[in-house]
Amino acid sequence: MWYCIHNQVVKPIHFGGTMGSKFNFITSDFITSMSDDDLHRQAKLLDQQISRMRSHGPNSRDYEVQMCYFQREIQIRKKRQKIHSEYISRRQGA
């Protein structure tokens, strides 16, 4: 899948090449523009990469920091969805 961000086509997210290679951080602006499906898919892939790195010994800190940004965005979206559902329920009950 390709993303269109600010009128630019962006390649799929890639969290570095091989273990120990230079890590490419993804900006929070990019993360917030992702669809829910893509956000969850990329978070799952990142989690798998962290697990692989931990089992092979390289430092996974950069990946873990990036995972925090994904998890925070997921939390924000869940909270927003809950608040919106409550708002709709109140409006329909009024």
C-alpha positions in Angstrom: 0.0 0.0 0.0 1.2 3.5 -0.8 0.2 6.6 1.3 -0.6 10.1 0.0 0.6 12.6 2.6 0.5 16.3 1.9 0.2 15.7 -1.8 3.3 13.4 -1.8 3.2 9.7 -2.5 5.0 7.9 0.3 6.3 4.3 0.2 5.1 1.8 2.8 6.7 2.1 6.2 9.9 0.2 6.7 11.5 -0.1 10.1 15.1 -0.5 9.0 16.7 -3.2 6.9 18.4 -5.8 9.0 18.8 -6.0 12.7 21.2 -3.4 13.9 20.8 -1.2 10.8 20.0 2.5 11.1 16.5 3.1 12.3 14.2 5.4 10.4 11.8 7.2 12.7 8.3 7.8 11.5 6.9 11.3 12.3 3.9 11.7 14.5 2.3 13.7 11.7 2.5 10.6 9.4 1.2 8.3 12.2 -1.8 10.5 12.8 -2.7 10.5 9.1 -2.7 6.7 8.8 -6.0 4.7 8.6 -7.0 2.7 11.7 -6.2 -0.6 9.8 -2.8 0.6 8.7 -2.0 1.9 12.2 -2.8 -1.4 13.8 -1.0 -3.4 11.1 2.2 -1.3 11.4 2.0 -1.5 15.2 1.8 -5.3 15.0 4.7 -5.4 12.6 6.8 -3.2 14.8 5.9 -5.3 17.9 7.1 -8.4 16.0 10.3 -6.6 15.1 10.9 -5.7 18.7 10.4 -9.3 19.8 12.8 -10.6 17.2 15.4 -8.0 18.2 15.1 -8.9 21.9 15.5 -12.6 21.1 18.7 -11.9 19.1 20.2 -9.4 21.5 20.5 -6.1 19.5 19.3 -2.9 21.2 15.6 -2.5 20.4 15.2 0.9 22.2 14.6 3.0 19.0 11.9 0.5 18.0 10.3 0.6 21.4 10.2 4.4 21.4 8.5 4.3 18.0 6.1 1.8 19.3 5.1 4.3 22.1 4.0 6.8 19.4 1.9 4.1 17.7 0.4 3.0 21.0 -0.4 6.6 22.0 -2.2 7.2 18.7 -4.2 4.0 19.1 -5.2 5.2 22.7 -6.2 8.6 21.4 -8.4 7.1 18.7 -10.1 4.7 21.0 -10.9 7.5 23.5 -12.2 9.7 20.7 -14.4 6.9 19.4 -15.8 6.2 22.9 -16.5 9.9 23.5 -18.2 10.2 20.1 -20.4 7.1 20.8 -21.4 8.5 24.1 -22.3 11.8 22.5 -24.4 10.1 19.8 -26.2 8.1 22.5 -27.0 11.2 24.5 -28.3 13.0 21.4 -30.5 10.1 20.4 -31.9 9.8 24.0 -32.7 13.5 24.2 
